[in-house]
């Protein structure tokens, strides 16, 4: 009895160039996929670890400030966790930086910013940018460096004086509350937590007002308009998007940068606006802390609204005169 012939697929065949490349590339692709999965897992672990560790760091700092004795194992565990997260973040940043450097040869700064964007969550980046802007604004006010973002030919439009009284009253009440609670609360941990939060609140209000002073609205030399509220809001309106500007006092009740039913966004100071800018088409922008919005008109407050309207009208007229003629006109 003769044995049945083996199927053709099971017979040994000569290796061609494609087979050799496939066998060589297979392990490489497999290692690449495993590496990507490992990076994704490390990225998730770092982000969740930071979110879980920040409250623990805050509690540990409060306990140390209040004189509460923290067990040595707890301190060691927190320090090891911080070290592990630092190393994980460094690995992610280095890996992402090398990847973006290969995609952007010769552009180190862009590669670094892209690596940070990949590693750090958007919310954390926005909060860190706001805190940095608040700190630099306070420093700019103290050293009297002048308004931020105002170039040659630009016209600053101040608005901070409209809220000076309200901010002063709020700061006074906050300081009184901080002192009163520091004297009344008997528990060390609660006392330290309350003191830290109250001091940070006073700093935030003062720095926010400082950012409003040094970051005014700006009428650009090219007829554009930049609307701001301190370090929280920054809206750029090109000159070609502005259809009309007028004096108009209004008293909106919405939140900062909120869009009403008719498509108007309000940047009110002390619950009032004094200038209205209408647009040729809806303009998208980011509200405070990054919420997207779109508006067809903007109302904002200016200390001297007549001067703001005159400066914007003159800049737009000058831009139309100096603009090159369109083809066929």
Secondary structure, DSSP 8 states (H G I E B T S, - for coil): -------GGGS-----HHHHHHHHHHHHHHHHHHHHHHHHHHHHHHHHHHHHHHHHHHHHHHHHHHT----HHHHHHHHHHHHHHHHHHHHHHHHHHHHHHHHSTT-HHHHHHHHHHHHS-HHHHHHHHHHHHHHHHHHHHHHT---TT--TT-EEE--GGGGHHHHHHHHHHHHHHHHHHHHH---HHHHHHHHHHHHHHHHHHHHHHHHHHHS-EEE-TTS-EEEEETTTEEEEE-GGGEEEEEEEEE---S-TT-B-TTSEEEE-BTTBEEEEEEEEEEEEEE-GGG-EEEEEEEEE--TTHHHHHHHHHHHHHHHHHHS---TT-
